[in-house]
Amino acid sequence: MATVGVPKEILDNEYRVALTIAGTRALIADGHTVHIQAGAGGGSGITDNEYKSVGAKILPDAQSVFAESELILKVKEPQASEVPLLRKGQLLFTYLHLAAHPKLTYDLCKTGATCIAYETVQLENNYLPLLTPMSEIAGRLATQIGATYLERPMGGRGVLLGGVPGVEPGEVVIIGGGVVGTNAAKIALGLGARVTIFDRSLERLRYLDDIFSGQLRTVFSIGHHLESILPTADLVIGAVLIPGRMAPRVVTADMVKKMKPGSVIVDVSVDQGGCIETIHSTTHSAPTYVWEGVVHYAVANIPGCVPWTSTRALTNATLPYVLKLAKFGYQAALDDPALNLGVNIHEGRIVCPGVAEAVGPAPVAAK
């Protein structure tokens, strides 16, 4: 039986937690031991006493959790103070997005731990079961956030996305028609905006046209079409994803320069490097910056601002895999093809092709 540890997230304004009461109960029912860092669930509305009531042991700090646990469950990638706490033979299960973080990748290799990324667990039909719930939330929030930053006191143009009778609505351009883009479109259309979605898959565009009954425009993602529409956009949402790999830069700096002053970019793909050339990661504490008059929002952990919802959505999806890893250890990843695709680092080696392509080979072997 395994010892499972859940440290408190320490990324800027990250309030999610990797295990709920239901998950804790399920692990303990299977005979495992669960260690929770004191206060880890507080941001998601889960108290230490609730964890204790189902049999978890509350430990005072992250050092204790990492030292006493074989399987570490997190939400976000390990921060600088957490990486040295990992050790050879330990399993880490969390979001990693390593293609955009070469140093973190190399540092994780040095620990000797096996690092399994939620975002690259992939089913045979290409469905991403552990990324999807957060993509749904991030997509919905992207439009909500963009609408807020279009307000004049927030630095925007002062445009109401839905307009009012006699005044035209705002223009929303969504780059990528996957889960993020689809959910962003739902909210934008609900607000009454005019919406255009770009994607490189005609099959996906047909699907979107069908489910939205022609309420939005679908455009095949050819560069000159995107370049021609961006100057009319009030809100641009970046929603490009290639699992495990760096996001392609589909919007150039020159395109951004031609956008209207006070327009807003929300690049949800920033955790994979971003699809806008002018984007760089920001935090919930300082979420935006202005470049050439355009407001850029690039928080890499968008769902962290709605932790009550996102923690439960995430752990609903991760729990079946957590139970497998707790019971079988690394063998679970060998036996389950979807989970196997989640393995990014094993025994000091980068084993995810997309990450290896982005960051290159690890420069040193594991301890």
C-alpha positions, 0 to 999 in steps of 0.5 A: 500500500502507498503513502500519498502526500498532498502539499499546499500549493504555493504558486501565486494565488493558487487556491486549488488542492489536488485531493478532496474529501471524497478522494481521500476517503477512496484512497484510505478505503483502498488501504493507503495512507494519506498525508495532507499539509496543514491548510492545503484545502483551505482555499478550496473550502476544505478544512484540516478537520474534514480531512482528519475526519475521514482518516488523513494525517495532517502534517505541518509543512511541505518538507514533511509531506514530501519526506513521508510520501511515495506518491505526491499529488499537486495541482501546479508544477513544483516551485523552486523550493519544492523541487529539492524535496523530490527524490529518486523513486518518488512519483509526482502527479500534477500539471507540469507544462514542461515544454515552456520550462526548460530549467524546471525540466532539467531540475526535475530530471536531477531529482530522479523522480518520475513526473507524470503530467495531467495535461499529457494523459491522453486516451486513444481517441486523442481526448485529454481527460485531465486537461479538459475540465480546466480547459472548460473553466479557463475558456469560460473565464477567458471571456469573462476576464476579457470583458472586465479588462475592456472596461475603461478603468481597467485599461480597456476601450470601454466596450460592453461586449454585448452592446445595447439596442442601437449600439453595436456589440463587441468583436471577439476573435478566438484562435483555436476551436478546441475545448478552451475556444468552444467554452470561450465562445459559449460565454461570448455568445451568451453576452451578445458579442459577435464571435469568430473562431479560427481553427486549422481543422475543417472537421472541427469548424463544421462541428462548431458551426453545427452546435452553435447553429450559425451564431458565430463565424468559423474561419479556416486558420490561414494567416492572412485571414487572421491578420485581416480581422485582428484590427477589428477585434475588441477581445482576442482569446488565444486557445491553441494547444498541441499536447505536450508541445510549445504552442505555435506563435500564430499572432505576430508582434506586427499583427498586435501593433495593428489592433485597436488601442485598449483592445484586450488579449487573453492568451490561455495557451501561455502555460505552453508558451503562448500563441501570441508573440508579445505574450509573457506569463503574468500572475493573479497578483499582477495579471496584465501589462500593456504593449503598443496600447493593447492590454495583455492578460497572461495568467498561467493558472487561470482556474486557480481563481475559482478554486471551489469549482476547479478543485472539484472538477479537476479531482473528479477527473484525476481520482481514477488515475490516482487510485491506479498509481497508489495501488500499482506505482509506476507499473500503472503507467506501463499498463495504462496507455493513457497514463503512460503518455502522461509520463514526462520524466522517468529516471532522469530522462525526458520521455515525452517527445513534445517536451524533449523537442522543446527543451532538448535532452537533459544535461545530466543524469539523475542521482 
